[in-house]
């Protein structure tokens, strides 16, 4: 399995994990998930361009 596929799967799992689902994390808003989503978008674009 290529390294880029593993990276995308890990980023997707991180995106699911940082959502504000629990009581203590509701004050965080969508900042953490937005950051991981942005990283996922950058990695996907780099994969499509053939850079990774």
N, C-alpha and C positions, 0 to 999 in steps of 0.2 A: 504494500500500500504506500503510495507516495506521501511524502512529508506534508505536502500542501493539503491533502485530504484530511489527514490527522489534525492539522491546524484548524481547518474549517470546522470539523466536528467538535473540537475542544472549545472554539469560540462560540458555537451554537449552544453548547452545554453551559458555558459561562453566562451567556445572554439569558438563558432560562433561570439560572441560579441567582442572578442579581436583581430580579424584579422585586418591587416593594410588597411582598406577600405577608410578611410577619409584622406584628405590632411595633416592634422596636425599629423597623426599617422604613416605616411609612413617612417619617420626617425627611428621609433622604431624597424623596421624590424619584424622578426617573434619571437622575444623573449617572449613577453607575451603569444602568442598563443602556443608556444612551452612548456612553463611552465604549462599552463592549460592542454595541451595534455599529458604531463608527469603525472600530477596528475590524469587525467582520466585513463591512462594506469595502474597506481598503484592501483587505486580503482577497476578497472575491474579484475586485477589479484587477489586482495584480495577477491573479490566476488567469483571468480572461485575456490579459495582455501577454501572458507567457513569461512574466518576470519571476514567478515562483515555480 
